[in-house]
Amino acid sequence: MMTEDQLKQHISQRAKEILPEMIAFRRHLHQFPELSFEEYNTSSFIKEFLKKNNVSFSDRWVRTGVVAEFGNLINYGSTVALRADIDALPIEEENDIPYKSKNIGVMHACGHDVHTTCLMGALLILNSINIEWQNRMIGIFQPGEEKLPGGAQLMIAEGLLEKYNPKAIFGLHVLPQMDAGYLGLCPGQSMASSDEIYITITGKGGHGAMPHLAIDPILISSKIISGIQEIVSRNADPMIPSVLSFGKINSVGGATNIIPQEVKIEGTFRTMDETWRQKAHEKIVEYITNTAQASGGTATIDIKKGYPCLVNSDSEFAYGEEKLKNYLSDKFVQRIPPRMTSEDFAYYSQAIPALFFRLGTGNKSLNKTSPVHTSTFDIDETALETGMGAMAYLAACKML
């Protein structure tokens, strides 16, 4: 049986050796991105790679999801899970690189190609360790993180956790603001819940020169957008992070001299407290309805409940921080603050002990610092060595 130090040395060395192969793997994914729940070629590529390396798997989870199975598959004591998301975004890539996306209007602008590569690399590393494992690991290649209701929720609904019964789960996400070679960990509440808000304000159209004969939905909308911030500033506990933002407003009709009949508004609400989340939904509906009615209009509000708050459990945060510092050294593992962005990994974290951490992918000298969800996002590919090694080590220490 290997000691943890021997395991660390083997994993670190193996990560260096397979880095060129995994860079090629990542570049293939980057060139052929697919949108959420449409990842059929991505899924096939993953399965062929697993077959080539003699890793068993189950497939067709939410159509395109794949779950690799590794370790002691018969007499295992417990199961640990690693997760990566495989979908891309509807963004046209502007990078001038040999592996630029070949699919028009689709790009791996959130680093899911990186996440998938790190998980696959971890599987290859573990597959090279010739010992008798005591436990089992599953590698979840999950579709549809970028689109509600989220592939995580759907895979759970299809019985993923019941079938494999993992006792802990780990995942990572790129962070271009952090240099390659570093990892970032946040204890406790790590990412916010995320809800989509769709509003239709209906008034009475008319001539812009005769506003007294109309009910102006644009004016009503302006009152709503400016005034509704009081819901956060005067109702939320100041200690609870909350964000209410509107990113889209369109009139249905209208012109320089025409008051339209209708205005549509879209926004997002995010917080880190589930009780306040529900209360805020009620107050949002109440405020919008009353404001529209006070000006003679009407409002319809549809709040699509999205991902819950992502919580890194005390047990897995402590475990992960200790193991990752042992693997990389204290210098390269840093604590980072919570983020108001959201992730459907949160569904796993609500069900079982979890740790979701950040993989530094930035490099100023290589001009690899563009934020995620932009047309120029790219990474310092040496980060793959760090990411796959970290995932392998977290799983291996659980499997001994």
Secondary structure, 3 states (H helix, E strand, C coil): CCCHHHHHHHHHHHHHHHHHHHHHHHHHHHHCCCECCCCHHHHHHHHHHHHHCCCEEEEEECCCEEEEEEECCCCCCCEEEEEEECCEECCCCCCCCCCCCCCCCCECCCCHHHHHHHHHHHHHHHHCCCCCCCCEEEEEEECCCCCCCCHHHHHHHCCHHHHHCCCEEEEEEEEEEEECCCEEECCEEEECCCEEEEEEEECECEECCCHHHCECHHHHHHHHHHHCCHHHHHHCCCCCCEEEEEEEEEEECCECCEECCEEEEEEEEEECCHHHHHHHHHHHHHHHHHHHHHCCCEEEEEEECCCCCEEECHHHHHHHHHHHHHHHCHHHEEECCCECCCCCCHHHHHHCCEEEEEEEEEEHHHCECCCCCCCCCCCCCCHHHHHHHHHHHHHHHHHC
